[in-house]
Structure formats: C-alpha cells, structure tokens
Amino acid sequence: MPGSVQTGNFCDSIKEIQKMVQMPSITYGVIHEGEVICDSIGSIDRTTGIPVDSNTLYSLVSVSKGFLSALAGISVSERKLSWTVPISTYLPDFNPFGDLEICKDSGLS
C-alpha cells in the first residue's frame, strides 16, 4: 500500500541479523514518516525459551555512549548545544564525578 511501511522484508532481515550475530533475541524500533514499528523476537536466553517482549530489559553497556554522542551531535548541528560549552551550562544539576567542566574536549571524541 503506498505510504505505508513494508515490514515483511525488514522483519526477515532482522531475523537474519539475529542469526548472524548469534543473539538469542533482538528488540528494535523504527520511526519512518511518523509511523512507529517495534517488535521483539527470540527468547530471553537459549536455555529457558522464555520469549522476549516490550518489557524485556537489555544491558546496553557502552552502546549507549554512541547513541548519546549521536544525539549530542544532532543538537550541536541544530545549534542547541556547543561542543566547547561545559555540560553544566545546559544541565545545572548534573553532578559528574571529577571534571565539573566536562564537554567534548574532556573525552567524548
């Protein structure tokens, strides 16, 4: 149907990726032209077979740094943030351990 997202091939691709990376499950979300597509496939682990759902928690570990960096970059390009201004300028209650003047030059790069 014109204007709607064709999810069939996309879902098949997600399943292929799941097999390639040998993960028991994947939860994903995509926003395309205002339409939200999200799903969870697989099981919590290979031994239990308990299926994942929208409430399953995943440990993102260092992956979240990439998301935050990308969002910061978008905000800089929209002139909402600056790489050289300390984050405390935008988040006065931010209380990091160590450098109170933390900004990109402090280690994001």
C-alpha positions in Angstrom: 0.0 0.0 0.0 1.5 3.4 -0.9 2.6 5.5 2.0 2.8 2.6 4.5 6.0 0.9 5.6 6.6 -2.5 4.1 7.7 -4.6 7.1 7.9 -8.1 5.6 11.4 -7.9 4.2 12.6 -5.7 7.1 11.5 -8.4 9.7 13.2 -11.1 7.7 16.4 -9.0 7.7 16.2 -8.6 11.5 15.9 -12.4 11.9 18.9 -12.9 9.6 20.9 -10.4 11.7 19.9 -12.2 14.8 21.2 -15.5 13.4 24.4 -13.9 12.2 25.3 -12.3 15.5 24.1 -15.4 17.4 21.9 -13.4 19.8 19.0 -15.2 21.5 16.8 -12.1 21.0 16.6 -8.7 19.4 14.2 -5.8 20.2 14.1 -3.0 17.7 12.2 0.2 17.0 12.0 2.3 13.9 10.2 5.5 13.2 9.5 6.1 9.5 7.5 9.1 8.3 5.7 9.2 11.6 4.9 5.5 11.7 6.3 3.6 14.7 7.4 0.0 14.1 8.7 -2.0 17.0 8.9 -5.7 17.8 10.8 -8.2 19.9 11.9 -11.6 18.5 13.6 -14.5 20.2 13.9 -15.7 23.7 15.5 -14.2 26.9 18.2 -16.9 26.7 18.8 -20.1 24.8 18.1 -22.4 27.7 14.7 -21.2 29.0 13.0 -20.4 25.7 11.1 -17.6 27.5 10.1 -15.2 24.8 11.1 -11.5 25.0 8.5 -8.8 24.9 8.4 -5.0 25.2 9.2 -5.2 28.9 12.4 -7.2 28.5 15.5 -5.3 29.8 18.7 -5.4 27.9 22.2 -4.3 29.1 23.4 -1.8 26.6 26.7 -1.2 28.4 28.9 1.1 26.2 26.5 1.1 23.3 24.5 3.9 25.0 27.6 6.2 24.6 27.2 6.1 20.8 23.5 7.0 21.0 24.2 9.9 23.3 27.1 11.1 21.2 24.9 11.0 18.0 22.1 12.9 19.8 24.6 15.5 21.0 26.0 15.9 17.5 22.5 16.4 16.1 21.8 19.0 18.9 25.1 20.8 18.0 24.2 20.9 14.3 20.8 22.4 15.3 22.7 24.9 17.5 21.0 23.7 20.6 24.4 22.7 22.2 28.0 23.5 21.7 30.9 21.1 21.8 33.0 23.6 23.8 30.5 24.7 26.4 30.5 22.7 29.7 27.5 20.4 30.0 26.7 22.1 33.4 25.6 25.1 31.4 22.8 23.1 30.0 22.2 20.7 32.9 23.0 22.8 36.1 22.1 19.8 38.4 24.4 17.4 36.5 26.9 16.2 39.1 29.6 14.1 37.5 32.5 12.5 39.4 35.6 14.5 38.6 35.5 17.3 36.0 32.7 19.8 36.6 33.6 21.5 33.2 33.0 18.3 31.2 32.5 18.8 27.5 33.5 17.1 24.2 37.1 18.2 24.7 37.1 16.4 28.0 36.8 13.0 26.4 33.8 12.5 24.1 35.9 12.4 21.0 
